[in-house]
């Protein structure tokens, strides 16, 4: 019966992963400052702490770059759709304006013809 129950894994969103990486990087930075300021720590501890912060910062940078690359197509499609909608609305408004100008010109012409008769 256990085999029949499928547990669906939830993938964390990109924002959640980035927030966790950022928080981890800040923790490493705090550890780094504590190690550097502690007079009892050896130089190797300080170097190790700085290296740990560097590794964490590198992982965060790579994750941010990966997220940007992954979501770029979605952003491009969204921008294109918005642009298309704006252009369509502008074209409709311009065509409506031209139509109103023609109607006004025709109305004025009719009025002038009525005055002549």
C-alpha positions as a Markdown table, in Angstrom:
| # | Residue | x | y | z |
|---|---|---|---|---|
| 1 | Unk | 0.0 | 0.0 | 0.0 |
| 2 | Unk | 2.9 | 2.4 | 0.8 |
| 3 | Unk | 4.1 | 1.9 | -2.8 |
| 4 | Unk | 0.8 | 3.2 | -4.1 |
| 5 | Unk | 1.0 | 6.5 | -2.3 |
| 6 | Unk | 3.0 | 9.0 | -4.3 |
| 7 | Unk | 4.4 | 11.9 | -2.4 |
| 8 | Unk | 4.8 | 15.0 | -4.5 |
| 9 | Unk | 8.0 | 16.9 | -3.9 |
| 10 | Unk | 7.7 | 20.6 | -3.9 |
| 11 | Unk | 10.4 | 22.5 | -5.6 |
| 12 | Unk | 11.3 | 25.7 | -3.9 |
| 13 | Unk | 10.9 | 28.8 | -6.0 |
| 14 | Unk | 13.9 | 30.7 | -7.3 |
| 15 | Unk | 13.2 | 33.5 | -4.9 |
| 16 | Unk | 13.2 | 31.1 | -1.9 |
| 17 | Unk | 16.5 | 29.5 | -3.0 |
| 18 | Unk | 18.1 | 33.0 | -3.6 |
| 19 | Unk | 16.9 | 34.2 | -0.2 |
| 20 | Unk | 18.4 | 31.1 | 1.5 |
| 21 | Unk | 21.7 | 31.5 | -0.3 |
| 22 | Unk | 21.8 | 35.2 | 0.6 |
| 23 | Unk | 21.0 | 34.4 | 4.2 |
| 24 | Unk | 23.8 | 31.8 | 4.3 |
| 25 | Unk | 26.2 | 34.3 | 2.7 |
| 26 | Unk | 25.4 | 36.8 | 5.4 |
| 27 | Unk | 25.9 | 34.2 | 8.1 |
| 28 | Unk | 29.3 | 33.4 | 6.6 |
| 29 | Unk | 30.2 | 37.1 | 6.6 |
| 30 | Unk | 29.2 | 37.4 | 10.2 |
| 31 | Unk | 31.4 | 34.3 | 11.1 |
| 32 | Unk | 34.2 | 35.9 | 9.1 |
| 33 | Unk | 34.1 | 39.1 | 11.1 |
| 34 | Unk | 33.9 | 37.2 | 14.4 |
| 35 | Unk | 36.9 | 35.1 | 13.5 |
| 36 | Unk | 39.0 | 38.1 | 12.3 |
| 37 | Unk | 38.2 | 40.1 | 15.4 |
| 38 | Unk | 38.8 | 37.2 | 17.8 |
| 39 | Unk | 42.4 | 37.4 | 19.1 |
| 40 | Unk | 42.5 | 33.8 | 20.1 |
| 41 | Unk | 41.9 | 32.5 | 16.5 |
| 42 | Unk | 44.9 | 31.5 | 14.5 |
| 43 | Unk | 45.7 | 32.9 | 11.0 |
| 44 | Unk | 44.6 | 29.6 | 9.5 |
| 45 | Unk | 41.2 | 30.0 | 11.1 |
| 46 | Unk | 40.9 | 33.5 | 9.8 |
| 47 | Unk | 41.9 | 32.4 | 6.3 |
| 48 | Unk | 39.5 | 29.5 | 6.5 |
| 49 | Unk | 36.7 | 31.8 | 7.5 |
| 50 | Unk | 37.5 | 34.3 | 4.7 |
| 51 | Unk | 37.6 | 31.4 | 2.2 |
| 52 | Unk | 34.2 | 30.1 | 3.5 |
| 53 | Unk | 32.7 | 33.5 | 2.9 |
| 54 | Unk | 34.2 | 33.6 | -0.6 |
| 55 | Unk | 32.8 | 30.2 | -1.4 |
| 56 | Unk | 29.4 | 31.2 | -0.2 |
| 57 | Unk | 29.5 | 34.5 | -2.1 |
| 58 | Unk | 30.5 | 32.6 | -5.2 |
| 59 | Unk | 27.7 | 30.1 | -4.9 |
| 60 | Unk | 25.2 | 33.0 | -4.4 |
| 61 | Unk | 26.5 | 34.8 | -7.5 |
| 62 | Unk | 26.3 | 31.7 | -9.6 |
| 63 | Unk | 22.7 | 31.0 | -8.4 |
| 64 | Unk | 21.7 | 34.6 | -9.2 |
| 65 | Unk | 23.2 | 34.3 | -12.7 |
| 66 | Unk | 21.5 | 31.0 | -13.3 |
| 67 | Unk | 18.2 | 32.4 | -12.2 |
| 68 | Unk | 18.6 | 35.4 | -14.5 |
| 69 | Unk | 19.5 | 33.1 | -17.4 |
| 70 | Unk | 16.6 | 30.8 | -16.7 |
| 71 | Unk | 14.0 | 33.5 | -16.4 |
| 72 | Unk | 15.2 | 35.7 | -19.3 |
| 73 | Unk | 13.0 | 34.0 | -21.9 |
| 74 | Unk | 9.9 | 34.5 | -19.7 |
| 75 | Unk | 10.8 | 38.2 | -19.3 |
| 76 | Unk | 11.3 | 38.7 | -23.0 |
| 77 | Unk | 8.0 | 37.1 | -23.9 |
| 78 | Unk | 6.2 | 39.2 | -21.2 |
| 79 | Unk | 7.8 | 42.4 | -22.4 |
| 80 | Unk | 6.9 | 41.5 | -26.1 |
| 81 | Unk | 3.3 | 40.8 | -25.1 |
| 82 | Unk | 3.0 | 44.1 | -23.3 |
| 83 | Unk | 4.6 | 46.0 | -26.1 |
| 84 | Unk | 2.3 | 44.3 | -28.6 |
| 85 | Unk | -0.7 | 45.3 | -26.5 |
| 86 | Unk | 0.5 | 48.9 | -26.2 |
| 87 | Unk | 1.1 | 49.2 | -29.9 |
| 88 | Unk | -2.3 | 47.8 | -30.7 |
| 89 | Unk | -4.0 | 50.2 | -28.4 |
| 90 | Unk | -2.0 | 53.1 | -29.9 |
| 91 | Unk | -3.0 | 52.1 | -33.4 |
| 92 | Unk | -6.6 | 51.8 | -32.5 |
| 93 | Unk | -6.6 | 55.3 | -30.8 |
| 94 | Unk | -4.8 | 56.8 | -33.9 |
| 95 | Unk | -7.3 | 55.2 | -36.3 |
| 96 | Unk | -10.1 | 56.5 | -34.2 |
| 97 | Unk | -8.6 | 60.0 | -34.2 |
| 98 | Unk | -8.2 | 60.0 | -38.0 |
| 99 | Unk | -11.8 | 58.8 | -38.4 |
| 100 | Unk | -13.0 | 61.6 | -36.1 |
| 101 | Unk | -11.0 | 64.2 | -38.1 |
| 102 | Unk | -12.5 | 62.9 | -41.4 |
| 103 | Unk | -16.0 | 63.0 | -39.9 |
| 104 | Unk | -15.4 | 66.6 | -38.7 |
| 105 | Unk | -14.1 | 67.7 | -42.1 |
| 106 | Unk | -17.0 | 66.0 | -43.9 |
| 107 | Unk | -19.5 | 67.7 | -41.4 |
| 108 | Unk | -17.8 | 71.1 | -42.1 |
| 109 | Unk | -18.1 | 70.5 | -45.8 |
| 110 | Unk | -21.8 | 69.7 | -45.5 |
| 111 | Unk | -22.3 | 72.8 | -43.5 |
| 112 | Unk | -20.6 | 75.0 | -46.1 |
| 113 | Unk | -22.6 | 73.4 | -48.9 |
| 114 | Unk | -25.8 | 74.1 | -47.0 |
| 115 | Unk | -24.8 | 77.7 | -46.5 |
| 116 | Unk | -24.2 | 78.2 | -50.2 |
| 117 | Unk | -27.6 | 76.8 | -51.2 |
